[in-house]
Amino acid sequence: MSEAPLLEFSSVHAHYGPVEALKNVNVHILKGEIVSLIGANGAGKTTLLSSIFGAPRVSAGKVLHKGEDISKLPTNRISRRGIALVPEGRQIYQDMSVEENMMMGTTPIGMGNFEEDRATMFDLFPRLKERRNQTAGTMSGGEQQMLAIARAMMARPELILFDEPSLGLAPLVVKRVFEVLREIAAMGKTIFLVEQNANHALKLSKRAYVMVNGRIHLSGDSAALLDNEDVRKAYLGLH
C-alpha cells in the first residue's frame, strides 16, 4: 500500500466488561473502495464499527484514519473527520420530519451546504422529497432506511460505514438499497459495509473480510470469497 489506508484497524482488541469481543483484528480500507465485512449474527461486526467511534474503546491496538491514531479521540471529533455511520436498525429521529432528520445530519459540518445537499439527496431519493414534511416514524422500513442514508450523507463524509442496511427489509427494497450504495460509491465515497446478506455484499464490494467470533477468519477478493466453498456453505446456503 503506497499511501496510508483511509481506515485501518491494527491488531485491535475490544472488550465489553470481561468479554473480549474483538480479537487481534486487522482490516484496512483504501480511499475509493467498497469493502464488506460478513459474518454470522454476534460475530463482532457491529462492535468493530462501533469501536471507530469509541463505543467500546479499543483495549489494545489502534484504529487509524489516514495513518493517524483516532482510537482515543472524542466521538464528535471523529465524525468531523469525514466519517459517517448508517447504524443498524436505522435509528432515525422518529418524531421529527424527514427534513428535520436531514438537518440533524449536518451536525458535524454545519448548515452551510444544506440547500445544495438536500437537493442532491432528493434527486437520489425522490420518495423523501415527496415526504419531506412527514413524521419519519410513520414511514415504511425501506423509506426509513433511505432517510438514514440521506442523513449520513448530509455530513459530506468521505467514508460511510453501513451497518446491516438490508436488515428487516423486503427483497425488492434490499435490491434498491444496494443500487443506492453503488450510486453513492460512484459519487466518490468510500464504503465499509457490514452485512449479513453475504451474497449481496460480496457482489457489491471489491474486497471482503469474514469475521467469526471476533476474529478475521478469511479475507480477500470478494469474487474469490463468493466462490469459496466454506463461505458458500456458511453464509450463502449453498453446497
N, C-alpha and C positions, 0 to 999 in steps of 0.2 A: 504494500500500500504506500504510494508515493506521498500523499498528503494524509493528515490525521483524519480518521473517520469522523463523520458528523456526530455520531453517538457510539460510545463503546462501553461495554461492561467488562472490566478487567478483574478476573478472579474474585467475582462478587459473591459474598455470603450475606444472608439476611435472616433475622430471627423474628418470630412472634413469641415473646417470652422465652421459654426454654426450647421451643420447637424451631429447628433450622429449616426454613422454607426455601432458601436458595443456597446451593452448594457449589462453590467454585465455578460460577457461570462466566463464560467468555463469549461475548456476542459483539459484532460490530456492524454498523450501518454506514454506508458511504453516501455522500450527497447525491441525490437524484435516484436512488434505488427504491424499489419496493421489496422489503424483506418481511417474511412471515415467520411467526412462531406458532407451531402447532403442538398439541398435546391434549391428553385427557383432562377432564374437569378435575381441579385440585392438584394439577401438576406443578403449579407455581407461576403460571404465565402472567396472571394479573398482578401478582406480587412483584414480578420483575418490572412491569410498567410502573407500578406504584412507587417502587424504590427510586425511580428517577426523581420523583418529587418529595422524597424523604418520608414516605409512609408505607413500609418501615424504612428507617435509615439503614444503610448497609452496615453490617457489623465487621466486615473485612473486605478488602479490595476497593475498587474505585468505579464510579460512574463518571465517564469523561465526555464532555461536549466540546468538539473541536480541539481536542487534546487537553482541555482544562478540567481539572477535578471539580465536579459540581456536587459531590455526594454530601457535602455539609452545608450547602447554601440554603437559605430560606426558600420556601416554595414560591413565593411571589417573585423572587429574583430569577428563579429557574424559568418560570412562564414568560418573563420579559426577555429571555434569551432566544425566543422564537420557537419554543416547543409547546405544542398544544395536545391535549388529550381528549378523545371522544370516549367517555367512560362506558364500561359495561352497564347495561340497563338504562342507558341514555342520560338519566339524571338531569333532565331539563327542569326549569322552574315552572312547575305545574300550574301555578296560579297567575303567572304572568302571560302576557300575549306573546305571539310569535315574534313580533318586532322587539318587544322588551327583552326577550331571551337573547336576541341577536345583539342588542345593545350591551348586555352583560358580557358577551364575548369579547368586547373591545377593552375590557378592564386593563389588560397588560399594556396596551398601547395608547389608550385614549380615543376620543370620538372624532379625531381629525379626518379620518378616511371613511367615516360611517356611510355617507350617502353613496359614494362610489362602490364600496364593498357590498352594501346592501343590494345594489342593482346587480352586481355580479352574482350574488347568491340567489337572487330572484330569477336570474336567467338560468342558473343551474338547477334550481328547484322551483318551477312555476307554481306548484301547489302551495308553497309557502307564501308566495305573493298573493294568491287568492285568499289565504287565511291569515294575512299579516296581523289583523286585529283580533283574531280568535284566541281564546284562552288555550294555552299549549296543552294542558292536561286533558282537554276534550278531543284531541286529535287521535287518529289511529296510531298504532305502534310504528308503522312504517313512516308516517309523517313525522312522528316524534324523533325517529332516528335521523331523518333528513335534517330536522331542526338542530339536533345535537351536532351534526357535522357542520352545518352552516354557522352555528355559534362558535365552534372551534376555529373555523376559517376566518372569522371576523377579527381575530388577533393577528392576522397576517403571518402565520407561523411558517417557518422553513421546514420544520419536521412535525408531522402529525402522527400521533400514536392512536391506533384504533383498537379498542378492547372489545372483542366479540361483537362486531357490528351487525352480524346476521342473527343474533340470539333472539329466539321467540318470534321471528318474522315468517310470513308465508313465502313459499318458494319464489313466486313472481317478484315479491318485494326484495328478497335476497338478491335475485338477479340484478335488479335495479341498483341496489346498494353497491354491488361490485362494479357495475358500469360507472357509477359515480366515482368510486375510488380510482378507476382508470383515468377518468376525466381530470380528477384532481392531480394525479401524477403528471398528466400532460401539461398542467399549469406550472410545472417545475417544482412541485412539492416532493419532499422525501417522505416515504410512508413506512412505518413499522406497524405491522398488522398482527395482532394476537387473535387467533380464531380456532374454534373447534371444528368448523366446517373445512376440513383439510383439503378436500377436493377443490373448492373454490379458491382457497388461499394459495395453494400450490400452483394453480393455473394463472393466478394474477401476478404472483411475485417472481422475482428473478432468482433470489436465493432464499433458503429457509433453514430454520432450526427446529429440531424436535425435542421437546422437554418431557422428561419423565422423573417424577419425584424430586423436583427441584434441581435437577441436573440437565445439562445439554447432552442428549443421548446420541443424536445424529445431526449433521449439518451438511449443507452443500447446495448444488444447483437444484432449483425447485423441480425441474423436469426429471432429473435423476431420482429425486426423492419420490416423485409421483410413480415412478417405475419400480421403486424399491419394494421387494416382497414383504418385508417386515412392516413397512409403512402402510402398504396396501391392506394387509391383514388387520393391523391395529386401528387404523384411522379411516380407511376408505370402505371397510366392509367387504373387501374383495379377496378372493382366494385363488 
